[in-house]
Amino acid sequence: MNYTKNIGALIALACGSIVSAGDVQWLAAGDSVTGLSGTDNQLTPELIGVVLDDSLYNFSIFADPEGIDETVLYEGTFMTRVVRSFETGKLTFNYLLTESNSQLAGLISHIEISGYAGWESRVEYRNDATAPGDEGPSDASRSSDGNMIDFDFGTLLDSGEDSRFFFVMTDAETFNENISIATVYLQSGESVSFDIGAVPTPGALGLLSIAGLITARRRR
């Protein structure tokens, strides 16, 4: 899996963060929202900001994740982009699925991203004229512990199509490269999980939770 990282120090966001067509959808732990409709910079100028981090992750989904059948069903690039709002100083974590192989037949159904436990979170996708991509997610849900957010592409994202930038707006002001996990699922059930680096910096409670998790793993 290839990993590329570029940090833009003072790049004005013309197509990197964002919010919804109307209001951004609040997503509390254990909740779900339906009917995501997209947004642009004019609707929520709060989300215009500076790109702090761009990272790219190349991945493939195989017919058999155990490696017996190495037929590739889907391959593409997952992009993460961290943006600090000019207006509020808060961080938005943006995601983009791009550069998929149009010769393959896999259909993306949903994408899970971890790392949000303890943070206020709002979700949507960009649909402004300058934003790249063909389709945004239709729905989003959040695990009961608040850690994982799942973006659902209800009409399915075909091979050869790019997603719109979809995002999680947070109340975080800093981020680090603690390991988070993205899992991309096909309609047919196959999936792949891979580490991504940019996540909100955990507060004291989050650090205690992580320490407890590490201790539990060591005891196994």
N, C-alpha and C positions, 0 to 999 in steps of 0.2 A: 504494500500500500504506500503510495507516494504522498508526501506531505510537503506543502509549500506555504511559507509564511511571509507576509509583507505587512509592515507597519507604516501607515500614513500618518505623519505627525499632525499636519494641519490641512487635512483634505476636507473641504466643505462638502457636506453630504448633498449630492444631487440625486442619488438613487440608492441610499443604503439603509435608512431606518424608516419607521413609519407607523401609521395608525389607521383606524377603520373608516368606512364610508359612513360618517356620522360619528358615533362614539366608538372608542376602542373597547373591546370586550373584556371585562374583568373575568379572571379565571381563578377562583379560589380552590384550595385543596379539595379533592373529591368531586369537583363540579365539572360540567361540560357546557359548551356553547355551540349552537348550530347557526347556520346561515351566515358565515363569514362572507363579507361582500367587498372587501378591499378598501383602500383609502389612498390619499395622496398628500403631498406636503402642504397644499393650500388648506386642507381640512384640519390638519393638526401641525401647525408650525412648531409646536413644542418638540417635535421629533426631528427637526432639522439640526444637524450637528456635525461633529468631527469624527471621521473614521479613525479609530484607535488600533484596529487589528483586522486584517484579512487573512484567512487561512483556507487552504484547499486540501481536500482529502479524496483521492481516487479510490474507487471500490468496485468490486464485482460481486454479483449474486449467482451462486451455482445451483444446479438442479439438486445436488446433494451436498449439504454443508459439511458432511463428514468426509468428503473427498473421494468417495467411491465413484460417483458420476461427476466428472469435471465439466459437464456441459454448462456454458455460461448463458444465463437467462437475461441478465441485465448488467450493464457496466456504465458508470458515469462518474461525476465529480460532485462532491458535497462541499459547499462553501459556507463558512461562517464569517460574519462581519459584526464587529462591536462598534457601536456609535455612542458618543456622549452628546447629549442635548445641549445646544447653545443656551436654551432658555432655562432649563432646570438643573443641568449638570448630571442627570441620571443616565443610566446605560440602557440601551436597547440591543438585544442579541438577535441578529438577522441571519436567516438561513436561505440557501438557494441550492436547488438540485439542477445541475447543468451538464452539458457535454455528454449526454447519454448516446449510446451506440444505436442508431436507428435501424441497424440490420438485425437487432435482437427483438424478441417478442414480449419481453416482460412488461407488466403493467404495475406501476407503483400504487399501492393502496393507502398506506399511512407511514408516518415517520415519528418515532419516539425520541425525545431528547431529555437527558437527565441533568440535574444540577441546580434545580430551582427550589429546593426545600428552604422554607423560611422567608421567601421573598414575595412581595406583592407582585403580581404578574397580570399583564394585559396582552391580548393576542389579536392579530389580524395579518393581512398581507397587503403588499403594495400593488396598486393598479394604475398608477399615474403613467402618463404617456412616455416618460423617459425610463421607466423601470423595465428591466429585461424580463423575459419569460412569457409563457403561454397560459398558465393556469395557476390559481392559488388554491389552498385547501378550503374545503367547505365547512368543516367542523373542527373543534379542538376539545380535548378533555385533559384532566389532570389527576394524577394518582392521589390516593387518600392521604399519603404523607407529604404531598406537595412537591415531591422531588422530580417526577417525570411528567412532561407535557407531550401529548400525542396530537399530531396534526393529521387529519383525515382528508385524503383527496377522493371525495365521494364519487366523482365521475371518472376517476382513475387518470393517472399521468402516463401517457404512452412513451415507449422508447422513441427517442428522437425529439421529444418535447422537453422544454425547460420549465421548471416551476417559476412562479413569481417569487420575489423575496417575501418570505413569511417570517414573522418575528414575535419575540416576547419582550415587551416593555417592562422594566423592573424599577424598583426603588433603590437599586444598588448604585453606588458611586465609584466602586473599584472592581477590578476583575483580576484573576490570575490564571495560571495555566494548570490548575488542578485538573486531574483527568475527569472528563465527563464522557458519557457514552451516547452515541446516536445509533439507532437501529432502523434500518430501512426495510419495509415489508412489501412483497409482491402480492397481487390479488390471489395468486395460486398458492400462497402460504409460505414460500421460501423467504428467507431474510438474511441480513448480514448486520453485525454489530461492529463498531469500530470506535476507537478513542478520539475525542475531539478536545482541544485544549482550553478554549476561552470560556470560563464560567464566572458567575458572580463570586466575589471574595466572601467566604462564609464568615458570619459574625461569631461571637463567643459560643452561642448555643449550637450553631452549625459545626464549629470545631469540635465541641464535645461529642456531637453525634458521630462525626467522622472518626474520632479517636475510639469511640466505643465499637464502631464497625470494624476497625482495624484489629482491635483486641479480640473481638469475636472470631474473626477470620484466623488469627494466629492460634486460637485454641482448638480449631478443627483439625 
